[in-house]
Amino acid sequence: MTKYLISFPGEAMVMPAEEFEAVVEDAHAVIEDAKSAGVYVFGGGIDESVEPVLVSGDGTFTEGTYPGHKVPNGGYTILELPSREAALEWAAKIAVASRCPQEIRQFQYDPAS
């Protein structure tokens, strides 16, 4: 089985304020479905009120991120699935529930994970 990252940037989630609670409820329902199906690994949103920290190869750290790199934000879900087609199906469920397009990325196989 392969792990897939299904995500969206924060600025992509545009909706009328009165729809927000329904979106949260629908999105949580899809996550519960993924948990029930045994494919859920992890999910959540980046806390944009906390500044990123870059830890250098020598162990020192500085506020910020890689020069020229956009700070990641938005929501992320990691699912472990049997195929890319299954990832597309779950991404579609998440997109419909959240009323927001989703991006799919496949993790490389790592025998240690």
VMD Tcl script that builds the backbone (N, CA, C; Angstrom):
set m [mol new atoms 339]
animate dup $m
set s [atomselect $m all]
$s set {name element resname resid chain x y z} {
  {N N MET 1 A 0.854 -1.177 0.000}
  {CA C MET 1 A 0.000 0.000 0.000}
  {C C MET 1 A 0.896 1.235 0.000}
  {N N THR 2 A 0.406 2.266 -0.609}
  {CA C THR 2 A 1.150 3.512 -0.771}
  {C C THR 2 A 0.463 4.623 0.009}
  {N N LYS 3 A 1.274 5.497 0.570}
  {CA C LYS 3 A 0.724 6.661 1.268}
  {C C LYS 3 A 0.592 7.822 0.288}
  {N N TYR 4 A -0.524 8.526 0.392}
  {CA C TYR 4 A -0.817 9.680 -0.464}
  {C C TYR 4 A -1.110 10.892 0.398}
  {N N LEU 5 A -0.584 12.031 -0.024}
  {CA C LEU 5 A -0.882 13.314 0.600}
  {C C LEU 5 A -1.976 13.973 -0.232}
  {N N ILE 6 A -3.092 14.277 0.393}
  {CA C ILE 6 A -4.189 14.990 -0.252}
  {C C ILE 6 A -4.274 16.327 0.469}
  {N N SER 7 A -4.129 17.428 -0.274}
  {CA C SER 7 A -3.992 18.718 0.402}
  {C C SER 7 A -4.562 19.870 -0.418}
  {N N PHE 8 A -4.658 21.007 0.259}
  {CA C PHE 8 A -5.062 22.245 -0.396}
  {C C PHE 8 A -4.400 23.413 0.324}
  {N N PRO 9 A -4.072 24.497 -0.409}
  {CA C PRO 9 A -3.548 25.692 0.254}
  {C C PRO 9 A -4.701 26.458 0.898}
  {N N GLY 10 A -4.419 27.140 1.985}
  {CA C GLY 10 A -5.445 27.866 2.715}
  {C C GLY 10 A -6.235 28.836 1.861}
  {N N GLU 11 A -5.564 29.510 0.942}
  {CA C GLU 11 A -6.239 30.519 0.122}
  {C C GLU 11 A -7.216 29.914 -0.885}
  {N N ALA 12 A -7.165 28.602 -1.086}
  {CA C ALA 12 A -8.091 27.951 -2.021}
  {C C ALA 12 A -9.466 27.715 -1.399}
  {N N MET 13 A -9.542 27.775 -0.088}
  {CA C MET 13 A -10.810 27.500 0.584}
  {C C MET 13 A -11.602 28.803 0.708}
  {N N VAL 14 A -12.425 29.045 -0.292}
  {CA C VAL 14 A -13.234 30.259 -0.345}
  {C C VAL 14 A -14.699 29.850 -0.348}
  {N N MET 15 A -15.437 30.348 0.645}
  {CA C MET 15 A -16.852 30.012 0.738}
  {C C MET 15 A -17.559 31.096 1.536}
  {N N PRO 16 A -18.854 31.202 1.376}
  {CA C PRO 16 A -19.607 32.122 2.228}
  {C C PRO 16 A -19.511 31.688 3.690}
  {N N ALA 17 A -19.445 32.618 4.584}
  {CA C ALA 17 A -19.302 32.321 6.017}
  {C C ALA 17 A -20.406 31.406 6.523}
  {N N GLU 18 A -21.602 31.543 5.991}
  {CA C GLU 18 A -22.714 30.719 6.477}
  {C C GLU 18 A -22.570 29.247 6.088}
  {N N GLU 19 A -21.666 28.914 5.167}
  {CA C GLU 19 A -21.435 27.519 4.774}
  {C C GLU 19 A -20.352 26.839 5.610}
  {N N PHE 20 A -19.599 27.618 6.384}
  {CA C PHE 20 A -18.431 27.084 7.074}
  {C C PHE 20 A -18.757 25.877 7.949}
  {N N GLU 21 A -19.768 25.962 8.790}
  {CA C GLU 21 A -20.094 24.849 9.691}
  {C C GLU 21 A -20.470 23.587 8.918}
  {N N ALA 22 A -21.201 23.730 7.815}
  {CA C ALA 22 A -21.568 22.571 7.001}
  {C C ALA 22 A -20.335 21.943 6.369}
  {N N VAL 23 A -19.392 22.767 5.935}
  {CA C VAL 23 A -18.150 22.266 5.349}
  {C C VAL 23 A -17.361 21.472 6.395}
  {N N VAL 24 A -17.246 22.027 7.587}
  {CA C VAL 24 A -16.528 21.326 8.658}
  {C C VAL 24 A -17.186 19.981 8.939}
  {N N GLU 25 A -18.492 19.969 9.058}
  {CA C GLU 25 A -19.220 18.734 9.332}
  {C C GLU 25 A -19.027 17.712 8.208}
  {N N ASP 26 A -19.166 18.156 6.965}
  {CA C ASP 26 A -19.009 17.245 5.826}
  {C C ASP 26 A -17.584 16.713 5.718}
  {N N ALA 27 A -16.603 17.586 5.932}
  {CA C ALA 27 A -15.202 17.158 5.855}
  {C C ALA 27 A -14.883 16.156 6.966}
  {N N HIS 28 A -15.379 16.410 8.166}
  {CA C HIS 28 A -15.148 15.465 9.270}
  {C C HIS 28 A -15.808 14.118 8.985}
  {N N ALA 29 A -16.946 14.129 8.318}
  {CA C ALA 29 A -17.620 12.877 7.965}
  {C C ALA 29 A -16.771 12.041 7.008}
  {N N VAL 30 A -16.122 12.687 6.040}
  {CA C VAL 30 A -15.257 11.952 5.111}
  {C C VAL 30 A -14.067 11.368 5.859}
  {N N ILE 31 A -13.502 12.127 6.776}
  {CA C ILE 31 A -12.371 11.624 7.562}
  {C C ILE 31 A -12.812 10.430 8.402}
  {N N GLU 32 A -13.997 10.491 8.986}
  {CA C GLU 32 A -14.514 9.349 9.746}
  {C C GLU 32 A -14.687 8.129 8.834}
  {N N ASP 33 A -15.139 8.361 7.596}
  {CA C ASP 33 A -15.253 7.264 6.624}
  {C C ASP 33 A -13.884 6.642 6.343}
  {N N ALA 34 A -12.860 7.503 6.190}
  {CA C ALA 34 A -11.501 7.010 5.928}
  {C C ALA 34 A -10.981 6.204 7.121}
  {N N LYS 35 A -11.284 6.668 8.325}
  {CA C LYS 35 A -10.875 5.927 9.523}
  {C C LYS 35 A -11.572 4.574 9.568}
  {N N SER 36 A -12.879 4.573 9.298}
  {CA C SER 36 A -13.640 3.318 9.304}
  {C C SER 36 A -13.137 2.345 8.244}
  {N N ALA 37 A -12.675 2.882 7.112}
  {CA C ALA 37 A -12.155 2.042 6.032}
  {C C ALA 37 A -10.732 1.564 6.309}
  {N N GLY 38 A -10.103 2.096 7.367}
  {CA C GLY 38 A -8.746 1.683 7.724}
  {C C GLY 38 A -7.654 2.285 6.856}
  {N N VAL 39 A -7.953 3.397 6.165}
  {CA C VAL 39 A -6.958 3.999 5.269}
  {C C VAL 39 A -6.388 5.309 5.811}
  {N N TYR 40 A -6.951 5.817 6.888}
  {CA C TYR 40 A -6.520 7.104 7.449}
  {C C TYR 40 A -5.193 6.945 8.185}
  {N N VAL 41 A -4.235 7.835 7.878}
  {CA C VAL 41 A -2.946 7.846 8.573}
  {C C VAL 41 A -2.855 9.076 9.458}
  {N N PHE 42 A -3.099 10.255 8.879}
  {CA C PHE 42 A -2.949 11.509 9.614}
  {C C PHE 42 A -3.628 12.621 8.831}
  {N N GLY 43 A -4.070 13.632 9.534}
  {CA C GLY 43 A -4.616 14.795 8.852}
  {C C GLY 43 A -4.659 15.983 9.781}
  {N N GLY 44 A -4.779 17.143 9.196}
  {CA C GLY 44 A -4.888 18.363 9.984}
  {C C GLY 44 A -4.580 19.577 9.143}
  {N N GLY 45 A -4.667 20.710 9.783}
  {CA C GLY 45 A -4.360 21.968 9.117}
  {C C GLY 45 A -3.150 22.621 9.760}
  {N N ILE 46 A -2.406 23.348 8.960}
  {CA C ILE 46 A -1.244 24.079 9.466}
  {C C ILE 46 A -1.732 25.270 10.289}
  {N N ASP 47 A -1.202 25.438 11.482}
  {CA C ASP 47 A -1.534 26.589 12.328}
  {C C ASP 47 A -0.735 27.791 11.821}
  {N N GLU 48 A -1.412 28.618 11.052}
  {CA C GLU 48 A -0.734 29.743 10.410}
  {C C GLU 48 A -0.359 30.851 11.376}
  {N N SER 49 A -0.802 30.769 12.629}
  {CA C SER 49 A -0.426 31.790 13.612}
  {C C SER 49 A 0.946 31.502 14.227}
  {N N VAL 50 A 1.503 30.329 13.944}
  {CA C VAL 50 A 2.819 29.950 14.468}
  {C C VAL 50 A 3.829 30.034 13.330}
  {N N GLU 51 A 4.853 30.855 13.510}
  {CA C GLU 51 A 5.874 31.044 12.476}
  {C C GLU 51 A 6.723 29.788 12.308}
  {N N PRO 52 A 7.099 29.465 11.062}
  {CA C PRO 52 A 7.976 28.311 10.849}
  {C C PRO 52 A 9.401 28.602 11.325}
  {N N VAL 53 A 10.134 27.548 11.597}
  {CA C VAL 53 A 11.535 27.631 12.002}
  {C C VAL 53 A 12.320 26.729 11.068}
  {N N LEU 54 A 13.452 27.231 10.571}
  {CA C LEU 54 A 14.332 26.452 9.703}
  {C C LEU 54 A 15.503 25.948 10.551}
  {N N VAL 55 A 15.661 24.632 10.624}
  {CA C VAL 55 A 16.761 24.023 11.367}
  {C C VAL 55 A 17.820 23.624 10.355}
  {N N SER 56 A 19.007 24.189 10.466}
  {CA C SER 56 A 20.094 23.957 9.523}
  {C C SER 56 A 20.743 22.598 9.744}
  {N N GLY 57 A 21.531 22.186 8.768}
  {CA C GLY 57 A 22.239 20.912 8.840}
  {C C GLY 57 A 23.196 20.813 10.008}
  {N N ASP 58 A 23.611 21.960 10.576}
  {CA C ASP 58 A 24.498 21.935 11.737}
  {C C ASP 58 A 23.730 22.016 13.053}
  {N N GLY 59 A 22.400 22.020 12.971}
  {CA C GLY 59 A 21.579 22.029 14.173}
  {C C GLY 59 A 21.147 23.404 14.644}
  {N N THR 60 A 21.677 24.467 14.036}
  {CA C THR 60 A 21.238 25.809 14.417}
  {C C THR 60 A 19.889 26.094 13.771}
  {N N PHE 61 A 19.167 27.059 14.307}
  {CA C PHE 61 A 17.858 27.356 13.745}
  {C C PHE 61 A 17.638 28.860 13.639}
  {N N THR 62 A 16.787 29.224 12.688}
  {CA C THR 62 A 16.403 30.610 12.451}
  {C C THR 62 A 14.912 30.657 12.152}
  {N N GLU 63 A 14.300 31.788 12.435}
  {CA C GLU 63 A 12.890 31.972 12.109}
  {C C GLU 63 A 12.750 32.002 10.596}
  {N N GLY 64 A 11.681 31.424 10.087}
  {CA C GLY 64 A 11.428 31.465 8.653}
  {C C GLY 64 A 11.569 30.104 8.009}
  {N N THR 65 A 11.692 30.133 6.697}
  {CA C THR 65 A 11.751 28.909 5.917}
  {C C THR 65 A 12.846 29.042 4.862}
  {N N TYR 66 A 12.953 28.078 3.977}
  {CA C TYR 66 A 13.946 28.149 2.920}
  {C C TYR 66 A 13.785 29.445 2.147}
  {N N PRO 67 A 14.900 30.112 1.812}
  {CA C PRO 67 A 14.792 31.329 1.003}
  {C C PRO 67 A 14.069 31.050 -0.312}
  {N N GLY 68 A 13.092 31.874 -0.621}
  {CA C GLY 68 A 12.344 31.730 -1.857}
  {C C GLY 68 A 11.242 30.690 -1.802}
  {N N HIS 69 A 11.115 29.995 -0.685}
  {CA C HIS 69 A 10.097 28.939 -0.554}
  {C C HIS 69 A 8.846 29.528 0.077}
  {N N LYS 70 A 7.697 29.219 -0.486}
  {CA C LYS 70 A 6.434 29.657 0.081}
  {C C LYS 70 A 6.129 28.823 1.318}
  {N N VAL 71 A 5.728 29.483 2.380}
  {CA C VAL 71 A 5.401 28.782 3.612}
  {C C VAL 71 A 4.141 27.943 3.385}
  {N N PRO 72 A 4.207 26.633 3.648}
  {CA C PRO 72 A 3.017 25.801 3.443}
  {C C PRO 72 A 1.915 26.166 4.433}
  {N N ASN 73 A 0.694 26.111 3.971}
  {CA C ASN 73 A -0.460 26.348 4.822}
  {C C ASN 73 A -1.592 25.470 4.330}
  {N N GLY 74 A -2.751 25.619 4.911}
  {CA C GLY 74 A -3.906 24.869 4.443}
  {C C GLY 74 A -4.106 23.571 5.185}
  {N N GLY 75 A -4.753 22.619 4.506}
  {CA C GLY 75 A -5.111 21.358 5.125}
  {C C GLY 75 A -4.456 20.178 4.442}
  {N N TYR 76 A -4.198 19.154 5.226}
  {CA C TYR 76 A -3.484 17.966 4.749}
  {C C TYR 76 A -4.150 16.710 5.283}
  {N N THR 77 A -4.225 15.706 4.440}
  {CA C THR 77 A -4.685 14.386 4.852}
  {C C THR 77 A -3.746 13.358 4.230}
  {N N ILE 78 A -3.298 12.418 5.031}
  {CA C ILE 78 A -2.465 11.337 4.519}
  {C C ILE 78 A -3.262 10.046 4.662}
  {N N LEU 79 A -3.429 9.377 3.531}
  {CA C LEU 79 A -4.141 8.108 3.494}
  {C C LEU 79 A -3.221 7.036 2.925}
  {N N GLU 80 A -3.377 5.817 3.397}
  {CA C GLU 80 A -2.622 4.688 2.864}
  {C C GLU 80 A -3.586 3.864 2.027}
  {N N LEU 81 A -3.295 3.804 0.719}
  {CA C LEU 81 A -4.255 3.255 -0.238}
  {C C LEU 81 A -3.601 2.269 -1.197}
  {N N PRO 82 A -4.411 1.400 -1.797}
  {CA C PRO 82 A -3.865 0.387 -2.681}
  {C C PRO 82 A -3.492 0.890 -4.075}
  {N N SER 83 A -3.997 2.068 -4.478}
  {CA C SER 83 A -3.730 2.527 -5.843}
  {C C SER 83 A -3.935 4.032 -5.975}
  {N N ARG 84 A -3.392 4.563 -7.058}
  {CA C ARG 84 A -3.605 5.976 -7.375}
  {C C ARG 84 A -5.090 6.238 -7.639}
  {N N GLU 85 A -5.769 5.280 -8.248}
  {CA C GLU 85 A -7.194 5.436 -8.519}
  {C C GLU 85 A -7.969 5.593 -7.211}
  {N N ALA 86 A -7.599 4.823 -6.199}
  {CA C ALA 86 A -8.239 4.948 -4.890}
  {C C ALA 86 A -7.949 6.327 -4.291}
  {N N ALA 87 A -6.732 6.824 -4.484}
  {CA C ALA 87 A -6.376 8.160 -3.993}
  {C C ALA 87 A -7.230 9.224 -4.677}
  {N N LEU 88 A -7.451 9.060 -5.977}
  {CA C LEU 88 A -8.298 10.013 -6.702}
  {C C LEU 88 A -9.732 9.973 -6.171}
  {N N GLU 89 A -10.223 8.794 -5.864}
  {CA C GLU 89 A -11.579 8.666 -5.327}
  {C C GLU 89 A -11.706 9.354 -3.972}
  {N N TRP 90 A -10.728 9.133 -3.090}
  {CA C TRP 90 A -10.778 9.771 -1.776}
  {C C TRP 90 A -10.591 11.284 -1.897}
  {N N ALA 91 A -9.710 11.718 -2.789}
  {CA C ALA 91 A -9.514 13.161 -2.985}
  {C C ALA 91 A -10.804 13.813 -3.477}
  {N N ALA 92 A -11.537 13.117 -4.325}
  {CA C ALA 92 A -12.817 13.643 -4.811}
  {C C ALA 92 A -13.803 13.778 -3.651}
  {N N LYS 93 A -13.837 12.793 -2.762}
  {CA C LYS 93 A -14.723 12.874 -1.600}
  {C C LYS 93 A -14.359 14.069 -0.721}
  {N N ILE 94 A -13.068 14.258 -0.511}
  {CA C ILE 94 A -12.609 15.379 0.316}
  {C C ILE 94 A -12.916 16.709 -0.377}
  {N N ALA 95 A -12.696 16.781 -1.682}
  {CA C ALA 95 A -12.967 18.012 -2.435}
  {C C ALA 95 A -14.443 18.386 -2.378}
  {N N VAL 96 A -15.315 17.414 -2.549}
  {CA C VAL 96 A -16.754 17.686 -2.499}
  {C C VAL 96 A -17.141 18.149 -1.094}
  {N N ALA 97 A -16.662 17.449 -0.072}
  {CA C ALA 97 A -17.012 17.795 1.306}
  {C C ALA 97 A -16.502 19.172 1.705}
  {N N SER 98 A -15.291 19.499 1.279}
  {CA C SER 98 A -14.686 20.775 1.683}
  {C C SER 98 A -14.987 21.918 0.717}
  {N N ARG 99 A -15.634 21.572 -0.416}
  {CA C ARG 99 A -15.934 22.577 -1.449}
  {C C ARG 99 A -14.655 23.283 -1.896}
  {N N CYS 100 A -13.586 22.487 -2.025}
  {CA C CYS 100 A -12.267 23.041 -2.322}
  {C C CYS 100 A -11.458 22.019 -3.117}
  {N N PRO 101 A -10.840 22.416 -4.238}
  {CA C PRO 101 A -9.999 21.486 -4.997}
  {C C PRO 101 A -8.875 20.915 -4.128}
  {N N GLN 102 A -8.482 19.685 -4.424}
  {CA C GLN 102 A -7.441 19.002 -3.664}
  {C C GLN 102 A -6.302 18.594 -4.598}
  {N N GLU 103 A -5.102 18.576 -4.051}
  {CA C GLU 103 A -3.923 18.115 -4.788}
  {C C GLU 103 A -3.519 16.762 -4.214}
  {N N ILE 104 A -3.099 15.864 -5.093}
  {CA C ILE 104 A -2.640 14.539 -4.651}
  {C C ILE 104 A -1.153 14.420 -4.919}
  {N N ARG 105 A -0.428 13.954 -3.901}
  {CA C ARG 105 A 1.005 13.664 -4.040}
  {C C ARG 105 A 1.249 12.278 -3.464}
  {N N GLN 106 A 2.090 11.515 -4.121}
  {CA C GLN 106 A 2.411 10.162 -3.683}
  {C C GLN 106 A 3.745 10.170 -2.953}
  {N N PHE 107 A 3.784 9.530 -1.783}
  {CA C PHE 107 A 5.039 9.391 -1.057}
  {C C PHE 107 A 5.850 8.266 -1.679}
  {N N GLN 108 A 7.160 8.434 -1.699}
  {CA C GLN 108 A 8.036 7.367 -2.150}
  {C C GLN 108 A 8.027 6.248 -1.114}
  {N N TYR 109 A 8.231 5.044 -1.580}
  {CA C TYR 109 A 8.281 3.915 -0.669}
  {C C TYR 109 A 9.498 4.038 0.233}
  {N N ASP 110 A 9.289 3.816 1.526}
  {CA C ASP 110 A 10.376 3.823 2.491}
  {C C ASP 110 A 10.157 2.614 3.401}
  {N N PRO 111 A 11.023 1.600 3.312}
  {CA C PRO 111 A 10.795 0.396 4.115}
  {C C PRO 111 A 10.846 0.653 5.612}
  {N N ALA 112 A 11.398 1.773 6.047}
  {CA C ALA 112 A 11.485 2.068 7.466}
  {C C ALA 112 A 10.226 2.748 7.986}
  {N N SER 113 A 9.295 3.125 7.106}
  {CA C SER 113 A 8.104 3.827 7.607}
  {C C SER 113 A 6.883 2.936 7.619}
}
mol reanalyze $m
mol bondsrecalc $m
mol representation Tube
mol addrep $m
